[in-house]
Amino acid sequence: MTQFTDEEKLAELEKEIAFRWAVFSRQVKAGRMKQADMDRRIALMQAIRDEYRRVTRRARRVVERVFYGRTAP
């Protein structure tokens, strides 16, 4: 199985958020999606991205502290 870095995963989340914004904006303009639905679905992806970012930072700090006796940025 392919392994991906945290940075690659976060970059893909950013691309997905931009993609959704572009697609959903067209859907809203065409009347096939409500603005509130677009906003909610994009906000959900942003929340996933933000939580993943927090979790990976926290894990990195723990590894640095436990294994190297220092704090990661």
Stockholm file with secondary structure:
# STOCKHOLM 1.0

chainA/1-73         MTQFTDEEKLAELEKEIAFRWAVFSRQVKAGRMKQADMDRRIALMQAIRDEYRRVTRRARRVVERVFYGRTAP
#=GR chainA/1-73 SS CCCCCHHHHHHHHHHHHHHHHHHHHHHHHTTSSCHHHHHHHHHHHHHHHHHHHHHHHHHHHHHIIIIISSCCC
#=GC SS_cons        CCCCCHHHHHHHHHHHHHHHHHHHHHHHHTTSSCHHHHHHHHHHHHHHHHHHHHHHHHHHHHHIIIIISSCCC
//
